[in-house]
Amino acid sequence: MDSPTPLLVAPALLWTAVAAISLITSIALSVRAKRRNTAADAWNPIDTNFPAVATGAVAGYALAALIAGQFSPGSAAFSILWPAMAGSALTYAAGRRTRSWPHWAGAAFAAAGAALYGSLPT
């Protein structure tokens, strides 16, 4: 088993922390929106931007895993789904406080996270 280098682990930990915070924030904002009876403002992980975010995650993981030579369907499932969900959550949470983020921001965040997870040794 190869040991991951700190140059990969540190950004992966930072990305995971930002993703977790955005996911928790999105859930909290969604619960608050539902309590205020504005269900239309609630977060939906599979929103209209999700196909772009998921495509970014798939591309990021596939590129990194193929370059590293460690593509496996088992790790692909987690390494794609979690970044796609986090990208959707980040654009929702950030868009609630400021004006809407561009559509590519969630896809770029998901692609970066998936690439980090794809490049880590399994």
Backbone bond lengths (Angstrom), bond angles and torsions (degrees), N, CA, C in turn:
res aa  C-N    CA-C-N  psi(-1)  N-CA   C-N-CA  omega(-1)  CA-C   N-CA-C  phi
1 M - - - 1.442 - - 1.515 109.23 -
2 D 1.308 115.81 129.22 1.455 121.28 178.22 1.522 110.21 -79.44
3 S 1.308 115.12 141.69 1.462 119.31 175.30 1.520 108.80 -87.61
4 P 1.318 116.84 134.32 1.461 118.40 178.30 1.519 110.77 -71.53
5 T 1.308 116.03 145.39 1.459 119.90 178.95 1.530 109.39 -79.69
6 P 1.322 115.81 151.43 1.473 118.52 177.41 1.530 112.71 -60.57
7 L 1.333 117.08 -22.97 1.464 120.14 178.28 1.525 111.78 -68.51
8 L 1.327 117.55 -21.16 1.462 121.41 174.73 1.527 111.78 -96.46
9 V 1.317 115.86 -36.81 1.462 119.97 -175.02 1.526 111.55 -69.25
10 A 1.314 117.69 -43.87 1.472 120.24 -177.69 1.533 112.16 -61.24
11 P 1.337 119.57 -49.48 1.471 117.71 177.01 1.528 113.00 -65.06
12 A 1.328 117.61 -33.88 1.469 120.29 178.56 1.525 110.59 -65.91
13 L 1.315 117.83 -40.24 1.473 120.95 176.81 1.519 111.27 -66.65
14 L 1.321 116.98 -41.71 1.457 120.54 178.33 1.525 110.83 -64.41
15 W 1.334 117.00 -43.65 1.458 120.70 178.19 1.527 110.43 -62.14
16 T 1.337 117.16 -42.80 1.460 121.36 -179.77 1.525 111.04 -63.49
17 A 1.322 117.34 -39.32 1.467 120.47 178.33 1.523 111.00 -64.49
18 V 1.323 117.67 -44.77 1.463 120.94 178.43 1.526 110.13 -64.09
19 A 1.336 116.88 -41.19 1.466 121.16 179.41 1.528 111.35 -63.66
20 A 1.322 116.85 -43.14 1.468 120.19 -179.94 1.527 111.00 -65.48
21 I 1.309 116.72 -41.73 1.469 120.52 179.06 1.531 109.88 -64.32
22 S 1.323 116.89 -41.75 1.469 118.68 -179.69 1.519 111.38 -68.49
23 L 1.327 117.63 -35.36 1.461 120.19 178.24 1.532 111.13 -67.08
24 I 1.318 116.80 -45.41 1.468 120.89 178.72 1.523 110.42 -64.07
25 T 1.326 116.94 -41.73 1.461 120.74 178.49 1.520 111.33 -63.67
26 S 1.327 116.97 -41.39 1.465 120.28 179.49 1.521 111.76 -64.07
27 I 1.312 115.98 -40.44 1.469 119.35 178.11 1.524 110.23 -65.38
28 A 1.330 117.02 -43.91 1.465 120.39 -179.94 1.532 111.20 -64.13
29 L 1.322 117.92 -42.57 1.459 120.80 178.33 1.527 111.22 -66.03
30 S 1.311 116.40 -35.62 1.455 120.71 179.22 1.526 111.18 -67.73
31 V 1.325 116.71 -42.54 1.470 120.71 177.34 1.523 109.80 -62.34
32 R 1.324 115.92 -42.02 1.459 119.59 179.01 1.520 111.41 -64.43
33 A 1.331 117.57 -38.75 1.461 120.92 178.25 1.526 110.95 -65.91
34 K 1.316 116.58 -37.72 1.466 119.21 179.30 1.523 111.24 -70.05
35 R 1.319 117.43 -34.03 1.471 120.21 177.80 1.519 111.22 -67.58
36 R 1.321 116.02 -30.90 1.460 120.00 179.16 1.522 111.91 -87.25
37 N 1.315 115.85 9.95 1.460 122.34 179.42 1.520 113.18 59.60
38 T 1.306 115.95 32.35 1.460 120.46 172.76 1.526 107.58 -114.76
39 A 1.304 114.57 64.00 1.465 120.33 -175.53 1.519 111.94 -61.03
40 A 1.311 117.54 -22.96 1.459 119.91 178.20 1.526 111.09 -65.95
41 D 1.332 117.03 -24.90 1.458 121.22 178.73 1.519 113.11 -87.88
42 A 1.319 118.08 -1.64 1.466 121.83 -178.38 1.527 109.80 -72.19
43 W 1.319 115.20 151.42 1.464 121.38 -178.67 1.516 110.38 -76.18
44 N 1.299 115.90 132.68 1.455 123.08 174.57 1.522 106.67 -122.41
45 P 1.337 118.15 112.40 1.461 119.69 -177.06 1.532 113.49 -58.55
46 I 1.324 116.77 -30.65 1.459 120.46 -179.86 1.530 107.73 -102.34
47 D 1.320 116.41 61.37 1.457 119.69 -179.36 1.531 110.46 -85.53
48 T 1.299 116.47 -169.45 1.469 119.87 -176.47 1.523 112.55 -68.40
49 N 1.318 117.81 -22.20 1.464 121.65 -179.89 1.529 112.14 -88.06
50 F 1.327 117.71 -7.14 1.461 120.45 -174.48 1.529 113.80 -61.83
51 P 1.328 121.24 -39.92 1.470 118.67 178.50 1.528 113.33 -58.03
52 A 1.328 117.34 -38.84 1.466 119.93 177.77 1.519 111.06 -68.10
53 V 1.324 116.67 -40.50 1.465 120.82 179.32 1.529 110.34 -66.21
54 A 1.318 117.12 -43.67 1.466 120.64 179.21 1.523 111.19 -65.38
55 T 1.322 117.46 -38.35 1.465 120.45 177.26 1.518 110.67 -63.60
56 G 1.323 116.78 -40.21 1.466 120.38 175.99 1.522 111.78 -61.85
57 A 1.326 116.43 -41.53 1.468 120.19 179.23 1.522 111.19 -66.43
58 V 1.313 117.23 -42.75 1.474 120.70 179.20 1.525 110.17 -62.80
59 A 1.323 116.45 -45.71 1.466 120.14 -179.47 1.526 111.18 -64.21
60 G 1.319 117.41 -43.77 1.467 120.53 179.78 1.515 112.25 -62.85
61 Y 1.333 116.80 -44.98 1.466 119.67 179.96 1.529 111.25 -67.02
62 A 1.325 116.63 -47.13 1.465 119.77 -176.69 1.525 110.95 -61.11
63 L 1.308 117.16 -43.62 1.462 120.41 -179.95 1.531 111.19 -62.92
64 A 1.318 117.06 -48.50 1.466 120.51 -177.96 1.524 111.64 -67.69
65 A 1.315 117.60 -42.61 1.466 120.30 -177.73 1.519 111.59 -69.61
66 L 1.314 117.47 -37.24 1.463 119.62 178.44 1.520 111.36 -70.48
67 I 1.318 118.01 -37.47 1.465 120.57 176.97 1.522 109.86 -65.70
68 A 1.330 116.92 -41.94 1.467 120.85 179.50 1.525 111.83 -76.26
69 G 1.328 117.62 -14.26 1.464 121.25 179.34 1.516 113.76 72.38
70 Q 1.311 117.38 34.05 1.466 120.23 -177.56 1.520 112.24 -137.32
71 F 1.316 116.87 41.09 1.465 121.08 178.00 1.515 109.40 -72.94
72 S 1.343 116.99 128.84 1.463 121.47 174.47 1.523 108.37 -145.15
73 P 1.330 116.71 139.07 1.471 119.63 -177.95 1.531 112.97 -60.86
74 G 1.321 117.66 -33.92 1.464 120.50 -178.92 1.514 112.45 -64.60
75 S 1.309 116.67 -47.05 1.461 118.31 179.59 1.523 111.41 -77.37
76 A 1.315 117.29 -22.19 1.466 120.09 178.99 1.523 111.24 -64.84
77 A 1.316 117.01 -36.93 1.463 120.23 -177.55 1.528 110.91 -59.71
78 F 1.330 117.37 -50.84 1.462 120.40 179.54 1.522 110.78 -71.15
79 S 1.318 116.30 -39.94 1.460 120.56 -174.89 1.515 113.10 -71.43
80 I 1.322 117.77 -11.60 1.464 121.11 176.29 1.526 110.77 -105.68
81 L 1.318 117.35 -43.86 1.464 120.57 -175.18 1.532 112.22 -66.40
82 W 1.324 117.29 -46.34 1.462 120.72 -177.86 1.528 111.48 -63.24
83 P 1.351 120.26 -47.72 1.465 118.30 177.09 1.528 113.53 -64.37
84 A 1.324 117.66 -34.77 1.464 119.56 178.63 1.532 110.38 -65.56
85 M 1.310 116.70 -43.20 1.465 120.92 177.74 1.532 110.22 -64.40
86 A 1.320 116.79 -41.81 1.461 120.54 -179.76 1.524 111.69 -67.22
87 G 1.321 117.39 -37.46 1.463 120.07 177.53 1.511 111.92 -64.20
88 S 1.314 116.19 -40.43 1.461 120.83 176.73 1.525 110.66 -65.47
89 A 1.319 116.86 -41.91 1.471 121.21 179.86 1.522 111.35 -66.41
90 L 1.322 116.86 -39.25 1.463 119.95 -178.90 1.523 111.23 -64.91
91 T 1.321 117.29 -44.81 1.461 118.74 179.80 1.526 111.40 -66.44
92 Y 1.333 117.96 -33.62 1.466 120.33 177.24 1.526 110.51 -68.71
93 A 1.344 116.53 -50.12 1.470 120.22 -176.04 1.523 111.20 -65.02
94 A 1.308 117.25 -41.65 1.465 119.74 -179.38 1.522 111.03 -72.33
95 G 1.298 117.28 -33.90 1.454 120.80 -179.48 1.510 113.91 -73.84
96 R 1.306 118.23 -16.00 1.468 121.40 179.70 1.527 111.26 -76.29
97 R 1.315 117.79 -32.74 1.467 121.07 -176.63 1.530 112.22 -93.12
98 T 1.287 116.67 -30.74 1.460 121.14 -178.72 1.519 108.11 -120.95
99 R 1.289 116.40 -173.76 1.456 116.76 175.15 1.515 109.00 -69.64
100 S 1.266 115.61 164.52 1.457 122.25 -173.96 1.526 111.64 -57.41
101 W 1.322 115.35 138.36 1.457 120.30 175.81 1.516 108.92 -77.64
102 P 1.327 118.06 156.15 1.465 119.83 176.78 1.526 110.89 -64.24
103 H 1.313 115.89 155.55 1.464 120.38 -176.99 1.526 112.52 -61.90
104 W 1.313 117.13 -28.35 1.459 119.83 -176.67 1.525 112.80 -79.55
105 A 1.336 119.27 -13.17 1.462 121.34 -176.35 1.533 111.46 -65.05
106 G 1.322 117.42 -44.57 1.463 120.19 177.97 1.509 111.93 -66.44
107 A 1.331 116.62 -38.71 1.462 120.40 178.54 1.521 111.20 -66.63
108 A 1.325 117.04 -39.06 1.467 120.27 178.41 1.534 110.93 -66.96
109 F 1.327 116.55 -41.24 1.468 119.94 177.87 1.528 110.70 -64.07
110 A 1.326 116.80 -42.69 1.465 121.06 178.90 1.527 110.90 -65.97
111 A 1.327 117.09 -40.98 1.467 120.29 179.42 1.526 110.99 -64.62
112 A 1.329 116.64 -40.38 1.467 119.27 178.63 1.522 111.67 -64.77
113 G 1.328 117.10 -43.59 1.462 120.41 178.70 1.519 111.95 -65.76
114 A 1.317 117.01 -42.86 1.462 120.21 179.14 1.524 111.00 -66.09
115 A 1.327 116.90 -36.70 1.463 119.29 177.52 1.522 110.93 -66.48
116 L 1.335 116.44 -39.01 1.477 119.23 177.53 1.518 110.41 -64.26
117 Y 1.329 117.27 -45.88 1.468 119.50 179.45 1.528 111.59 -67.09
118 G 1.322 116.84 -35.12 1.465 120.05 179.43 1.510 113.72 -69.74
119 S 1.324 116.58 -26.27 1.459 119.63 -178.85 1.522 113.28 -89.33
120 L 1.339 117.47 -13.45 1.457 119.64 176.48 1.524 110.64 -73.38
121 P 1.309 118.28 141.27 1.461 119.74 178.49 1.530 110.70 -66.99
122 T 1.341 115.62 144.15 1.465 120.04 -179.61 1.506 111.65 -92.50
